[in-house]
Amino acid sequence: MKNSLRLAGLLQLILCFVLSVAAHGTDKDDDGYILRPNDTISLAVYQETDLSVSVRILKTGEASFPLIGSVEVGGLSVAAAAAKIRDLYAKDYLVDPKLTLSVFEYATEFISVIGAVKVPGQIPMPVSGHLDLASAMATVGGLLETADADSIQLVRASGTTATFSMDSIQGTSGRVQLAAGDRIIVNQSAFVGKSITVLGQVHKPGPVPFPIKGKLDLVNAIAFAGGLTDLANPKKVSINRKGTVTVVDFKVISQRGDRPFLLQPEDVITVAERLF
C-alpha cells in the first residue's frame, strides 16, 4: 500500500513538473516561433476544459480567449504569448494556472511572381520561411520567350527594389532569400512587336521582326529577307533611321565580321538595283 502511495506521489510530482514547464512555454520546436495574423493557436488549460480553445489570430494581432477576452499575441513568440495568457488568468481567475499554447495551423503567406513567366501567380511561403529567388522562378516555370531576361525586378515588401538577369539568378543571385509580401516582376522585352523593313532587291521584301534580345545587324536582316537578288547593287544599301539616311557598301560590311552594322527598330533598309 505504501509503495502504491509513493508511486502515485511520484507520478503527481512528475505531472506537476511537466505542467509547470508548459506554463512558461510550449513545444520546443514552437518556442521561438513568432506568432502572426491568421495563425491558429490552441490553448489547453489543465483541469479547466471550458477554457481550452483553438482560435485564429486576427489582423490586429489579437486572439480571444474565454474569460480574459482579447489578448494581443501577434509579434510575440509562442513562449511569450503563453506566459502573457497565464499571467492574465492568474491575475483574476485561476490560482497557479497550468497551460500549454501551441500553433495548430500556421498562416499561409505568399510572394508574387508576375509578368512574362509561364505560370504567373502567388507562391506560398514554406513554413520554414526559406524560399530563394531561383526556387521561385523554377516554381513559375521560367520565362516566356517574350521576357526581358536582363530585367527581372525583385520588389521587397519593405519597398526596396533590385534588378537581376536570368543568368545571375541561375548563379549566385539565385540564393537571395525572399520574404512574405515580396514581388518578382519579369518585364516583357521592349522589342516585342518591333520590326525593321527591308525593301528593294531582296528575295522577300517587307517587315522583319526584331529579335527579342534586341540585337540585329544589317547582314542578318538581309539574310532574313531572303538575301540579295541578282539585280542588287551591294554597294548601295541605304538605311533610313527616322529620316536620316546612311548609304553603306554591303559587300564590305559582310566581309568584316568584327564590326557589324547594328540596326534599330523601325529602320528601313533599301537595296538599290544595279545599273547596267
C-alpha positions in Angstrom: 0.0 0.0 0.0 2.8 2.4 1.0 4.6 1.6 -2.3 1.4 2.4 -4.3 1.1 5.7 -2.5 4.7 6.6 -3.1 4.3 5.7 -6.8 1.2 7.9 -7.1 3.0 10.7 -5.4 5.9 10.4 -7.7 3.7 10.5 -10.7 1.9 13.5 -9.4 5.3 15.3 -8.9 6.3 14.4 -12.5 2.9 15.7 -13.8 3.3 19.0 -11.9 6.8 19.4 -13.2 5.7 18.9 -16.9 2.8 21.3 -16.5 4.9 23.9 -14.8 7.3 23.8 -17.8 4.3 24.0 -20.2 3.0 27.1 -18.3 6.1 29.0 -19.4 6.3 27.9 -22.9 5.2 25.3 -25.5 6.7 22.6 -27.6 10.4 23.2 -28.1 10.0 23.5 -31.9 7.4 26.3 -31.5 9.2 28.0 -28.6 10.9 30.7 -30.7 8.2 31.0 -33.4 6.8 34.5 -33.7 3.0 34.5 -33.9 1.4 36.4 -36.8 -2.1 37.1 -38.1 -4.1 34.1 -39.4 -2.1 31.7 -37.3 -4.4 29.3 -35.4 -3.3 28.6 -31.9 -4.5 26.1 -29.4 -4.8 26.7 -25.7 -5.1 23.8 -23.2 -5.6 24.7 -19.5 -5.1 21.8 -17.0 -8.3 20.8 -15.3 -10.2 23.7 -17.0 -11.7 22.1 -20.1 -14.0 25.0 -20.6 -11.0 27.3 -21.1 -9.3 25.1 -23.7 -9.9 26.5 -27.2 -8.4 26.9 -30.7 -8.5 30.5 -32.0 -7.3 32.3 -35.1 -5.2 35.4 -34.6 -6.8 38.5 -36.2 -5.1 41.0 -38.5 -4.9 43.3 -35.4 -2.7 40.6 -33.8 -5.4 39.8 -31.2 -6.9 36.5 -30.2 -9.9 35.9 -28.0 -9.9 33.5 -25.0 -12.6 32.6 -22.5 -12.9 34.9 -19.5 -9.9 37.1 -20.4 -11.2 38.2 -23.8 -8.9 39.7 -26.5 -5.2 39.4 -25.9 -2.6 40.9 -28.3 -0.3 38.0 -29.1 0.8 38.8 -32.7 4.5 39.6 -32.8 5.2 37.5 -29.6 7.0 34.2 -29.5 4.8 31.3 -28.6 6.5 31.1 -25.2 6.0 34.7 -24.5 2.3 34.6 -25.5 1.8 31.6 -23.2 3.3 33.4 -20.3 1.2 36.5 -21.0 -2.0 34.4 -21.1 -1.0 32.6 -17.9 -0.5 35.9 -16.1 -3.9 37.2 -17.2 -5.7 34.0 -15.9 -3.6 34.1 -12.7 -4.5 37.7 -12.1 -8.3 37.4 -11.7 -9.5 33.8 -12.4 -7.2 30.9 -11.6 -4.7 30.0 -8.9 -1.4 29.0 -10.4 -2.9 28.1 -13.8 -1.1 25.4 -15.8 -1.5 25.7 -19.5 0.1 24.9 -22.9 -0.1 27.0 -26.0 0.8 25.6 -29.4 0.4 26.6 -33.1 -2.4 24.4 -34.5 -2.1 25.8 -38.1 0.4 28.3 -39.5 -0.8 31.2 -41.5 -0.1 31.0 -45.2 1.9 33.9 -46.6 2.9 34.4 -50.2 5.3 36.0 -52.6 4.1 37.0 -56.1 5.6 36.5 -59.5 4.0 38.5 -62.3 4.8 39.4 -65.9 6.4 37.4 -68.6 6.7 34.0 -66.9 4.9 30.7 -67.8 2.7 30.4 -64.7 2.4 33.8 -63.0 0.8 34.0 -59.6 1.3 33.6 -55.9 3.7 31.2 -54.3 3.1 30.1 -50.7 6.0 30.6 -48.3 7.1 27.4 -46.7 6.5 27.0 -43.0 10.3 27.1 -42.6 10.2 30.6 -44.1 13.0 29.8 -46.5 12.4 30.4 -50.2 15.1 31.8 -52.6 14.9 33.6 -55.9 15.9 30.6 -58.0 13.3 28.3 -56.5 10.6 30.9 -57.0 11.5 31.3 -60.7 11.5 27.5 -61.1 8.1 27.2 -59.5 6.5 29.5 -62.1 8.1 27.5 -64.9 10.7 30.0 -66.0 10.5 32.8 -68.5 8.3 33.3 -71.6 10.1 33.8 -74.9 9.0 37.4 -74.8 10.6 38.1 -71.5 13.5 40.5 -71.0 15.9 38.1 -69.4 18.1 41.0 -68.2 15.3 42.9 -66.4 13.9 40.8 -63.5 12.9 43.0 -60.7 12.6 42.0 -57.0 10.4 44.4 -55.2 10.7 43.9 -51.5 7.7 44.2 -49.1 9.9 46.8 -47.4 9.9 49.0 -50.6 13.4 48.4 -51.9 13.9 47.2 -55.5 16.8 45.2 -57.1 17.2 44.1 -60.7 18.6 40.7 -61.8 19.3 38.9 -65.0 18.2 35.3 -65.5 21.8 34.3 -65.9 22.7 35.8 -62.5 19.7 34.0 -60.9 20.9 30.7 -62.2 24.2 31.6 -60.4 24.9 33.1 -57.0 22.0 35.6 -57.1 19.6 32.6 -57.1 20.3 32.1 -53.4 18.8 35.5 -52.5 16.2 34.8 -49.8 12.7 36.0 -50.2 10.2 37.2 -47.6 6.4 37.2 -47.4 5.0 40.1 -49.5 7.9 40.3 -51.9 7.1 40.6 -55.6 9.1 39.4 -58.6 8.3 41.3 -61.8 9.5 39.9 -65.1 9.4 42.6 -67.7 8.5 41.9 -71.3 11.2 42.7 -73.8 11.0 46.2 -75.2 11.5 44.7 -78.6 8.3 42.6 -78.6 6.3 43.6 -81.7 9.1 45.7 -83.1 10.4 45.3 -86.7 12.6 46.7 -89.4 11.6 46.9 -93.1 13.8 45.7 -96.0 12.9 46.9 -99.5 14.3 46.8 -102.9 16.4 44.0 -104.4 15.9 41.2 -101.9 14.0 38.0 -102.4 11.5 38.6 -99.5 11.0 42.3 -99.2 8.8 43.6 -96.3 9.0 43.7 -92.5 11.5 41.7 -90.5 10.7 41.0 -86.8 13.2 42.5 -84.4 14.8 39.8 -82.2 13.6 39.8 -78.6 17.1 40.2 -77.3 17.4 43.5 -79.1 20.3 42.8 -81.4 20.0 42.8 -85.2 22.7 43.7 -87.7 22.4 44.5 -91.4 23.9 41.2 -92.7 21.3 39.1 -90.7 18.5 41.5 -91.6 19.1 41.0 -95.3 19.5 37.2 -94.8 16.1 37.2 -93.1 14.7 39.0 -96.1 15.9 36.2 -98.4 19.3 37.7 -99.4 20.2 39.9 -102.4 18.8 39.3 -105.8 21.0 39.1 -108.9 19.9 42.7 -109.7 21.0 44.1 -106.4 23.8 46.7 -106.1 25.5 45.7 -102.9 27.5 48.9 -102.8 24.3 51.0 -102.4 22.3 49.8 -99.5 20.7 52.6 -97.6 19.4 52.7 -94.0 16.7 55.3 -93.2 16.6 55.9 -89.5 13.9 58.4 -88.5 14.6 60.5 -91.6 18.4 60.3 -91.6 19.7 58.2 -94.5 23.1 56.3 -94.4 24.4 54.6 -97.5 26.8 51.7 -97.0 28.7 49.1 -99.0 27.0 45.8 -98.0 29.8 43.7 -99.5 32.4 45.4 -97.3 30.2 45.1 -94.2 29.5 41.5 -94.8 33.2 40.7 -95.1 34.2 42.5 -91.8 32.6 40.2 -89.2 34.2 42.0 -86.3 32.3 45.3 -86.9 28.6 44.5 -87.7 26.3 47.4 -88.7 23.7 47.3 -85.9 20.1 48.2 -86.7 17.4 49.8 -84.6 13.6 49.1 -84.6 11.7 50.9 -87.4 14.8 51.2 -89.6 14.1 51.0 -93.3 16.7 49.3 -95.4 16.6 49.7 -99.2 18.8 47.7 -101.5 19.3 49.6 -104.8 19.2 48.0 -108.2 22.4 47.7 -110.3 22.7 50.0 -113.3 24.0 48.1 -116.4 
